[in-house]
Amino acid sequence: MDRRTKKLVMMAITLVVLIGVYIATLDIRPDAVVFVEETELPLLFERDGDVRVVALHIDNEYDIRLERDNESSEWRFADHSVIRLDQISVLTLAFSMLNLPSHGYIAPADIVSLDVFGLGESTVGVTADYTDGTRERLYVGNMTPDGRFYYARVDGSDYVHLIDVRAGRRMFQGHNDFLDSSLPRPILTSLVKIEFLIGGDRFEFIPGPPTAVENFGWMRDEFISHGVGAGKRLDMSFGFHSVFQPLEGLRLAGVVLDADIEQDDERFGLMQPQLMMRLVDSEGVALHFYAGNETEGRLRYFMLEGDPFVYTVATGLLDRLETVDRTRLFQRRITDVIIAQANTVRIRSMDRDVTIHPNSNDEHQRAYRRIFDTTWDSYIDPVDLSSTPAAWTLDIDGHILEENIFPRQLEYITEGNFIVQPDGSIRYSLTYTFHVLDDLFYAISRDGAPAVTAISRNTLDRVLGSIE
């Protein structure tokens, strides 16, 4: 036999094998005769249009009990009504049960054993209660070899039916498949308080003081820190885009129904969490959650305030929150006054005493811009260095016209540092003191308050030391 003939014979054998495999996949079950023509057997769970499913019990490994609330008509877990459910997922299951068609059946005479179809004693069962007072139970077994159907049997019937594979899969779903994965979405522009804990650093931001201009409330970009970095303003561009807006992408992945966070805190890590976020709007708490340890499946344990259950969420977004550069949460200029507001700035050190007038001298204005554009390096734990001699001091005096008290670009002026004059202008005075923190940094104190930020000594010496 030549090479070409051998090749043709091999191809023929391969074709025969493939045809045999294809024919085998067409068999629903060996030695079982499947009838697919129209019969007098009714569709499974056929009901009139006005009849609804009001309760479902999925007796699988998860043992799920679902019921419809009489007042709201929303579905919930019968044993855990607090957990919010995805109504579409439950309604899809309920609709599947309401009119579940049979795509074929196997007559009792062709059934040797129900175990062959996965319909023995350990079969998954689904019980449906209807508004007309009736109850029906469906047993769901194995998937057919071709993957198109599930074997199923109605309680009290000797027939084995074939039901749609998608409907069959729903009978094996767990609690997480019905969970509403969304979280409350706070309206960022309506927040009145922001609190969060990241890696032991507790931050708290509240709105700045009212503007004293009638019908003109505080603006969203005037959140002031009362936690770490007390007295510093939240950098809205970074804070909202890097921390708060991404929370809209946070989704629940699952729920741990049997969790005991006190007895198993080593597992969950929720008693003293490393990550917490609390956002409050004018209506109350908009979102308050804690995040704990990581699971083996790259999820994090997660709790919502007031909710007794432990959830899981994907680690990605929470990891990004924990690794965010917290120093960038604050606006980083060392002073809080814009150039146009300052009348005089006195710069003092051990051997220098210089006064500049930013509003009347171009050279002085450029000198003050160098001060204003200087940024601090990092926040620090509050430290009182008032008894330590100052390395540098900035005494700033100025005024603001009433109609410009809160233009968009105005920096935050703390209450008590300004006085309204008879002519309507506002006079203010601020003092920034720089004390030696260590070999590399000065600590920045404002008006004698404990220092909460630090700046490079080389940077400050170069900027202030160069002003004539």
C-alpha positions as CSV (number, residue, x, y, z in Angstrom):
1,M,0.0,0.0,0.0
2,D,1.5,3.3,-1.1
3,R,1.7,6.4,1.1
4,R,-1.2,8.1,-0.5
5,T,-3.5,5.1,0.0
6,K,-2.5,4.8,3.7
7,K,-3.3,8.5,4.1
8,L,-6.8,8.1,2.6
9,V,-7.5,5.0,4.8
10,M,-6.5,7.0,7.9
11,M,-8.7,9.8,7.0
12,A,-11.6,7.5,6.4
13,I,-11.1,5.9,9.8
14,T,-11.0,9.3,11.5
15,L,-14.2,10.3,9.8
16,V,-16.0,7.1,11.0
17,V,-14.8,7.8,14.5
18,L,-16.0,11.4,14.4
19,I,-19.4,10.3,13.1
20,G,-19.7,7.8,15.9
21,V,-18.9,10.4,18.5
22,Y,-21.5,12.7,17.0
23,I,-24.1,10.0,17.0
24,A,-23.2,9.2,20.6
25,T,-23.8,12.8,21.6
26,L,-27.3,12.6,20.2
27,D,-28.2,9.9,22.6
28,I,-29.9,11.4,25.6
29,R,-29.5,8.3,27.6
30,P,-28.6,4.7,26.4
31,D,-31.6,2.5,26.1
32,A,-34.0,5.3,26.9
33,V,-36.7,6.3,24.3
34,V,-37.2,10.1,24.4
35,F,-40.6,11.3,23.0
36,V,-40.4,14.8,21.7
37,E,-43.7,15.0,19.7
38,E,-46.7,16.9,21.1
39,T,-48.5,15.0,23.7
40,E,-51.4,15.5,26.1
41,L,-49.0,15.9,29.0
42,P,-49.2,19.5,30.2
43,L,-46.3,21.9,30.5
44,L,-44.6,21.8,33.9
45,F,-46.0,24.4,36.3
46,E,-48.4,25.8,33.7
47,R,-50.6,28.6,35.3
48,D,-53.0,31.3,34.2
49,G,-51.6,34.8,33.6
50,D,-53.0,36.1,36.9
51,V,-51.3,33.5,39.0
52,R,-47.9,34.4,40.5
53,V,-45.2,32.6,42.5
54,V,-45.1,34.0,46.0
55,A,-42.5,31.7,47.6
56,L,-39.7,29.5,46.4
57,H,-37.6,26.9,48.3
58,I,-34.5,25.7,46.5
59,D,-33.5,22.5,48.4
60,N,-30.0,22.3,47.1
61,E,-26.7,22.5,49.0
62,Y,-27.4,26.1,49.9
63,D,-31.0,25.5,51.0
64,I,-32.4,28.9,49.8
65,R,-35.9,30.1,50.8
66,L,-37.2,33.1,48.9
67,E,-40.5,34.9,49.5
68,R,-42.3,37.9,48.1
69,D,-43.2,40.8,50.5
70,N,-46.9,41.5,50.5
71,E,-46.6,45.2,50.7
72,S,-43.6,46.0,48.4
73,S,-43.9,42.9,46.2
74,E,-40.1,42.6,46.4
75,W,-38.4,39.3,46.9
76,R,-36.2,38.6,49.9
77,F,-34.5,35.7,51.7
78,A,-37.1,34.3,54.1
79,D,-34.5,33.8,56.8
80,H,-32.4,36.9,56.1
81,S,-34.8,39.7,55.1
82,V,-32.2,42.4,55.7
83,I,-30.0,41.3,52.7
84,R,-30.9,43.2,49.6
85,L,-31.6,41.0,46.6
86,D,-31.3,41.6,42.8
87,Q,-35.0,41.5,42.0
88,I,-34.4,40.7,38.3
89,S,-32.5,37.5,39.3
90,V,-35.3,36.3,41.5
91,L,-38.0,37.2,39.1
92,T,-36.2,35.4,36.3
93,L,-36.2,32.2,38.5
94,A,-39.8,32.7,39.5
95,F,-40.9,33.2,35.9
96,S,-39.0,30.1,34.9
97,M,-41.0,28.1,37.4
98,L,-44.3,29.7,36.5
99,N,-44.3,28.3,32.9
100,L,-41.6,25.7,32.6
101,P,-42.0,23.8,29.3
102,S,-41.1,20.2,28.8
103,H,-38.8,19.7,25.7
104,G,-39.4,15.9,25.8
105,Y,-40.1,13.1,28.2
106,I,-39.1,9.6,29.0
107,A,-42.0,7.2,29.7
108,P,-42.1,5.1,32.9
109,A,-41.7,1.9,30.9
110,D,-38.3,3.1,29.7
111,I,-37.0,4.2,33.1
112,V,-35.0,1.4,34.8
113,S,-33.8,3.6,37.7
114,L,-34.2,7.3,38.5
115,D,-30.6,7.3,39.8
116,V,-29.4,7.0,36.2
117,F,-30.8,10.5,35.6
118,G,-29.6,12.0,38.9
119,L,-33.2,11.9,40.2
120,G,-32.6,9.6,43.2
121,E,-32.8,10.5,46.9
122,S,-30.2,13.3,46.9
123,T,-32.0,15.2,44.1
124,V,-32.2,18.9,44.1
125,G,-35.8,19.9,44.7
126,V,-37.5,23.2,44.0
127,T,-40.9,24.0,45.7
128,A,-43.1,26.8,44.4
129,D,-46.1,28.3,46.2
130,Y,-48.6,30.2,44.1
131,T,-51.1,32.9,44.8
132,D,-54.0,30.5,44.0
133,G,-52.9,28.4,47.1
134,T,-51.4,25.6,45.2
135,R,-47.9,24.1,45.6
136,E,-45.8,22.2,43.2
137,R,-42.4,20.5,43.6
138,L,-39.9,19.9,40.8
139,Y,-36.9,17.6,41.1
140,V,-33.8,18.4,38.9
141,G,-31.2,15.8,38.1
142,N,-28.2,15.6,35.8
143,M,-27.5,17.5,32.6
144,T,-28.0,15.5,29.4
145,P,-24.8,14.3,27.6
146,D,-25.3,16.9,24.8
147,G,-25.5,19.8,27.4
148,R,-28.8,21.0,26.1
149,F,-31.2,19.9,28.8
150,Y,-31.6,18.9,32.4
151,Y,-33.5,15.8,33.5
152,A,-36.4,16.8,35.8
153,R,-39.4,15.2,37.4
154,V,-42.6,16.6,38.9
155,D,-43.5,15.4,42.3
156,G,-46.2,12.7,42.0
157,S,-45.3,11.9,38.3
158,D,-43.5,8.8,37.0
159,Y,-42.3,10.7,33.9
160,V,-38.8,12.1,33.4
161,H,-38.9,15.4,31.5
162,L,-36.3,17.4,29.7
163,I,-36.1,21.1,30.7
164,D,-34.1,24.0,29.3
165,V,-30.5,24.0,30.4
166,R,-30.7,27.7,31.5
167,A,-33.8,27.1,33.7
168,G,-32.1,24.0,35.1
169,R,-29.0,25.9,36.1
170,R,-31.0,28.4,38.1
171,M,-32.2,25.5,40.4
172,F,-28.5,25.1,41.5
173,Q,-27.9,28.7,42.3
174,G,-26.6,29.9,45.7
175,H,-27.2,32.9,47.9
176,N,-24.7,35.0,46.0
177,D,-26.5,34.6,42.7
178,F,-29.5,36.5,44.1
179,L,-27.5,39.1,45.9
180,D,-27.9,42.8,45.0
181,S,-24.2,43.6,44.4
182,S,-24.7,47.4,44.3
183,L,-24.0,49.7,47.2
184,P,-25.6,53.0,48.1
185,R,-24.2,55.7,45.7
186,P,-23.8,58.9,47.7
187,I,-24.1,62.2,45.8
188,L,-20.6,63.6,46.4
189,T,-21.7,67.3,46.0
190,S,-24.2,66.8,48.9
191,L,-21.8,65.4,51.4
192,V,-21.6,67.2,54.8
193,K,-19.0,65.0,56.4
194,I,-16.3,62.6,55.2
195,E,-14.5,60.1,57.5
196,F,-12.2,57.3,56.7
197,L,-9.5,55.1,58.2
198,I,-6.6,53.9,56.2
199,G,-3.8,51.9,57.7
200,G,-4.2,53.4,61.1
201,D,-4.5,57.0,59.8
202,R,-8.0,58.4,60.6
203,F,-9.2,61.3,58.4
204,E,-12.2,63.5,59.0
205,F,-13.3,66.4,56.8
206,I,-16.1,68.7,57.4
207,P,-17.3,71.8,55.4
208,G,-15.5,75.1,56.0
209,P,-17.3,78.0,57.7
210,P,-20.2,79.9,56.1
211,T,-19.3,82.8,53.9
212,A,-21.3,85.5,55.6
213,V,-22.8,86.3,52.1
214,E,-26.5,85.8,52.1
215,N,-27.8,82.7,50.3
216,F,-24.3,81.6,49.5
217,G,-23.4,78.4,51.4
218,W,-20.1,76.7,51.7
219,M,-18.7,75.3,48.5
220,R,-17.8,71.6,47.9
221,D,-14.1,72.4,47.7
222,E,-14.0,73.8,51.2
223,F,-13.7,70.6,53.2
224,I,-11.4,71.1,56.2
225,S,-9.6,68.3,58.0
226,H,-10.3,67.7,61.7
227,G,-8.4,64.4,61.9
228,V,-4.9,63.8,60.5
229,G,-3.6,67.0,59.1
230,A,-6.0,69.1,61.3
231,G,-6.9,72.4,59.7
232,K,-5.7,71.4,56.2
233,R,-8.1,71.6,53.3
234,L,-9.0,68.6,51.2
235,D,-7.5,68.6,47.8
236,M,-10.7,68.0,45.9
237,S,-9.1,67.2,42.5
238,F,-7.1,64.4,44.1
239,G,-9.4,63.3,46.9
240,F,-12.6,63.0,44.9
241,H,-11.1,61.5,41.8
242,S,-8.8,59.1,43.5
243,V,-10.7,58.1,46.6
244,F,-14.4,58.9,46.6
245,Q,-15.6,58.7,43.0
246,P,-14.0,55.2,42.5
247,L,-16.3,54.0,45.3
248,E,-19.1,54.0,42.7
249,G,-17.3,50.9,41.2
250,L,-17.4,49.0,44.5
251,R,-19.6,45.9,44.3
252,L,-20.5,43.0,46.7
253,A,-19.2,39.7,45.5
254,G,-20.9,37.4,48.1
255,V,-22.3,37.1,51.6
256,V,-21.1,34.9,54.5
257,L,-24.3,34.0,56.3
258,D,-22.8,32.1,59.2
259,A,-20.1,34.6,60.1
260,D,-19.3,35.5,63.8
261,I,-16.9,38.4,63.6
262,E,-16.2,38.3,67.4
263,Q,-15.5,34.6,67.6
264,D,-13.6,34.4,64.4
265,D,-11.9,37.8,64.2
266,E,-8.6,36.2,63.1
267,R,-10.3,35.1,60.0
268,F,-12.3,38.2,59.2
269,G,-10.2,41.1,60.7
270,L,-13.3,43.3,61.1
271,M,-13.1,44.1,64.8
272,Q,-10.2,46.5,64.2
273,P,-10.3,47.1,60.5
274,Q,-7.5,48.7,58.5
275,L,-9.9,50.4,56.1
276,M,-13.1,52.3,56.9
277,M,-15.1,54.8,55.0
278,R,-18.1,56.9,56.2
279,L,-19.8,59.4,54.0
280,V,-22.6,61.5,55.4
281,D,-25.0,63.7,53.4
282,S,-27.8,66.0,54.5
283,E,-30.2,63.0,54.8
284,G,-27.9,61.1,57.1
285,V,-25.3,58.3,56.5
286,A,-25.0,57.8,52.8
287,L,-22.3,55.0,53.0
288,H,-20.4,53.4,55.9
289,F,-18.3,50.3,55.5
290,Y,-15.5,48.4,57.0
291,A,-13.0,46.2,55.1
292,G,-11.1,43.3,56.8
293,N,-8.8,40.5,55.8
294,E,-8.3,39.0,52.4
295,T,-9.8,35.6,51.5
296,E,-8.1,32.8,49.6
297,G,-10.0,33.8,46.4
298,R,-8.6,37.4,46.2
299,L,-11.6,38.9,48.0
300,R,-11.9,41.0,51.1
301,Y,-14.3,40.6,54.0
302,F,-16.6,43.6,54.2
303,M,-19.3,44.9,56.5
304,L,-21.9,47.7,56.1
305,E,-22.8,49.6,59.2
306,G,-26.1,48.4,60.7
307,D,-26.0,45.2,58.6
308,P,-25.3,42.0,60.6
309,F,-23.9,40.1,57.7
310,V,-20.3,39.8,56.4
311,Y,-19.9,40.3,52.7
312,T,-17.0,39.9,50.3
313,V,-15.8,42.3,47.7
314,A,-13.0,42.2,45.1
315,T,-9.7,43.4,46.5
316,G,-8.7,45.6,43.6
317,L,-10.5,48.9,44.4
318,L,-9.9,48.5,48.2
319,D,-6.2,47.8,47.6
320,R,-5.9,51.0,45.6
321,L,-7.6,53.0,48.4
322,E,-5.1,51.6,50.9
323,T,-2.1,52.5,48.8
324,V,-3.2,56.0,47.9
325,D,-0.7,58.7,48.7
326,R,-2.4,60.2,51.8
327,T,-0.2,63.3,51.8
328,R,-1.9,64.3,48.5
329,L,-5.3,64.4,50.1
330,F,-4.4,67.9,51.4
331,Q,-3.7,71.0,49.4
332,R,0.0,71.4,49.7
333,R,0.8,75.1,49.6
334,I,2.4,76.2,52.8
335,T,0.2,79.4,53.0
336,D,-3.5,79.7,52.6
337,V,-3.7,83.2,51.2
338,I,-3.6,84.2,47.5
339,I,-1.2,86.9,46.3
340,A,-3.9,89.5,45.6
341,Q,-5.1,89.4,49.3
342,A,-1.8,90.0,51.1
343,N,-0.8,93.6,51.9
344,T,2.4,92.8,53.8
345,V,4.4,89.7,54.5
346,R,7.2,89.9,57.1
347,I,9.8,87.2,56.9
348,R,11.9,86.6,60.0
349,S,14.6,84.3,61.0
350,M,17.6,84.3,63.4
351,D,19.5,86.7,61.2
352,R,16.9,88.2,58.8
353,D,13.9,90.5,59.0
354,V,12.4,91.4,55.6
355,T,9.0,92.9,54.8
356,I,7.5,92.7,51.3
357,H,4.4,94.3,49.7
358,P,3.0,91.9,47.1
359,N,0.2,94.4,46.0
360,S,2.5,97.4,45.3
361,N,5.8,96.1,44.1
362,D,6.4,93.7,41.2
363,E,9.6,92.4,42.6
364,H,7.8,91.8,46.0
365,Q,5.0,90.1,44.1
366,R,7.4,87.7,42.5
367,A,9.0,87.1,45.8
368,Y,5.7,86.2,47.5
369,R,4.8,84.0,44.6
370,R,7.9,81.9,45.4
371,I,6.5,81.6,48.9
372,F,2.9,80.8,47.8
373,D,4.1,78.2,45.3
374,T,6.2,76.4,47.9
375,T,4.6,73.1,48.9
376,W,5.0,71.1,52.1
377,D,6.3,67.5,51.8
378,S,4.1,65.4,54.2
379,Y,1.7,65.5,57.0
380,I,2.8,64.5,60.5
381,D,1.2,63.6,63.8
382,P,0.3,66.8,65.6
383,V,3.3,68.1,67.5
384,D,3.6,71.2,69.7
385,L,6.8,73.0,69.1
386,S,5.7,76.3,70.5
387,S,8.5,76.2,73.1
388,T,11.1,75.6,70.5
389,P,12.8,78.7,68.9
390,A,11.5,79.5,65.4
391,A,13.8,79.0,62.5
392,W,11.5,81.0,60.2
393,T,8.4,83.0,60.7
394,L,5.9,84.5,58.2
395,D,3.6,87.2,59.4
396,I,1.0,87.9,56.7
397,D,-1.5,90.9,56.9
398,G,-4.1,91.8,54.3
399,H,-7.7,92.6,53.6
400,I,-10.6,91.3,51.4
401,L,-13.5,93.2,49.9
402,E,-16.9,91.9,51.0
403,E,-18.1,91.2,47.5
404,N,-15.0,89.0,47.0
405,I,-15.1,87.2,50.3
406,F,-15.6,83.8,48.7
407,P,-14.6,83.9,45.1
408,R,-13.8,80.4,43.6
409,Q,-10.1,80.8,44.0
410,L,-10.2,82.2,47.6
411,E,-8.2,80.1,50.1
412,Y,-9.7,79.1,53.4
413,I,-9.4,81.7,56.2
414,T,-9.9,80.3,59.7
415,E,-12.5,81.9,61.9
416,G,-11.1,84.4,64.3
417,N,-8.3,85.6,62.0
418,F,-10.3,88.3,60.3
419,I,-12.3,91.3,61.3
420,V,-15.0,93.1,59.2
421,Q,-14.1,96.8,58.9
422,P,-16.7,99.7,58.8
423,D,-16.1,100.1,55.0
424,G,-17.1,96.5,54.4
425,S,-13.5,95.2,53.9
426,I,-12.2,92.3,56.0
427,R,-8.8,92.6,57.6
428,Y,-6.9,89.5,58.5
429,S,-3.6,88.4,59.9
430,L,-1.9,85.0,59.8
431,T,1.4,83.7,61.3
432,Y,3.2,80.7,60.0
433,T,6.1,79.4,62.1
434,F,8.7,76.8,61.0
435,H,10.4,74.8,63.8
436,V,13.3,72.4,63.4
437,L,11.7,68.9,63.3
438,D,14.8,66.9,62.5
439,D,17.9,67.0,60.3
440,L,15.8,67.2,57.1
441,F,12.5,68.9,57.9
442,Y,10.9,71.9,59.5
443,A,7.4,71.5,61.1
444,I,4.9,74.1,60.0
445,S,2.7,75.7,62.7
446,R,-0.1,78.1,61.9
447,D,-1.1,80.7,64.5
448,G,0.5,78.8,67.3
449,A,-1.5,75.6,66.7
450,P,0.3,72.2,66.8
451,A,2.2,71.5,63.6
452,V,0.7,68.9,61.3
453,T,2.8,69.3,58.2
454,A,6.5,69.2,57.4
455,I,8.6,70.8,54.7
456,S,12.2,70.2,53.5
457,R,14.6,72.5,55.3
458,N,16.7,72.9,52.1
459,T,13.6,74.0,50.2
460,L,12.4,76.5,52.7
461,D,15.9,77.9,53.4
462,R,16.5,78.4,49.6
463,V,13.1,80.1,49.1
464,L,13.0,82.4,52.1
465,G,16.7,83.0,52.2
466,S,16.7,84.3,48.7
467,I,14.1,87.1,49.3
468,E,15.7,90.5,49.6
